[in-house]
Amino acid sequence: MPMCGACGSVSSDYEASSGRGRVLSWMLSHHPNRPEDPPTVVILVELEEGVRVVSNLVDPPGPGPYEDLPVEVDFADQDDAVIPMFRASP
């Protein structure tokens, strides 16, 4: 279960975010959920507000590396859910 690294609290809350950040770490996943899907770039993003989010990089700009790449959130409709994914910022 996710928890605060400082105090161990498991409570959570929602706040608005700019949706902009930078890639801290990434990996190319060759084990997609559907065998016919291409590999996915999984990223750890640190948002401008300091929150870290694990997501996918959509339309990656080249083969990598992606560390320190500026990104912004883009929402995708998938299987009756809205999923936050990230694109490289212009």
C-alpha positions in Angstrom: 0.0 0.0 0.0 1.4 3.5 -0.8 2.4 5.5 2.2 4.3 8.6 3.2 8.0 8.0 3.3 8.4 10.5 6.1 5.6 9.5 8.6 4.2 6.2 7.3 0.7 7.6 6.9 -1.6 5.8 4.4 -4.1 8.7 4.2 -4.4 10.4 0.8 -5.9 13.5 -0.7 -6.3 15.0 -4.2 -5.0 18.4 -5.3 -4.8 20.1 -8.7 -1.4 19.8 -10.5 0.2 21.5 -13.5 0.6 18.1 -15.2 4.2 19.1 -16.1 7.4 17.5 -14.9 10.6 15.6 -15.8 11.4 12.0 -16.2 13.5 10.7 -13.3 13.8 7.1 -14.6 12.5 4.9 -17.3 12.4 1.3 -18.7 11.3 -0.3 -21.9 8.8 -3.0 -21.0 8.8 -6.0 -23.4 5.9 -7.6 -21.5 2.8 -5.8 -22.5 -0.6 -6.7 -21.2 -1.6 -7.8 -24.7 0.9 -9.9 -26.7 0.1 -8.0 -29.9 1.0 -4.6 -28.3 4.4 -3.1 -29.0 6.9 -2.5 -26.0 5.9 0.3 -23.7 8.1 3.0 -22.2 7.4 3.1 -18.5 8.5 6.3 -16.8 8.9 7.7 -13.3 7.9 11.4 -13.5 8.6 14.0 -10.8 5.9 16.7 -11.3 6.7 20.4 -10.7 4.9 20.1 -7.4 7.3 17.4 -6.2 4.9 14.4 -6.5 6.2 11.3 -8.3 4.0 9.4 -10.7 4.7 6.1 -12.6 3.1 6.1 -16.0 3.8 5.6 -19.7 5.6 7.8 -22.2 3.4 8.2 -25.3 5.1 8.9 -28.7 8.6 8.9 -27.3 11.1 11.2 -29.1 13.6 8.6 -30.3 15.0 5.5 -28.6 16.1 7.2 -25.4 17.6 7.8 -22.9 14.8 9.8 -21.4 16.2 11.0 -18.1 15.5 14.6 -17.4 13.1 14.8 -20.4 10.4 17.5 -19.8 6.9 16.0 -20.1 3.3 16.9 -19.7 0.3 14.8 -18.9 -2.1 13.6 -21.6 -5.2 11.6 -20.7 -6.2 8.4 -22.6 -9.5 6.6 -22.6 -8.7 2.9 -22.0 -11.1 0.1 -21.1 -13.8 2.4 -19.6 -11.2 4.4 -17.6 -9.2 7.6 -18.1 -5.5 6.9 -17.7 -2.9 9.7 -17.2 0.0 9.2 -19.6 2.8 11.6 -20.5 4.2 13.2 -23.7 7.4 15.1 -24.3 6.9 18.8 -23.7 7.5 21.1 -26.7 
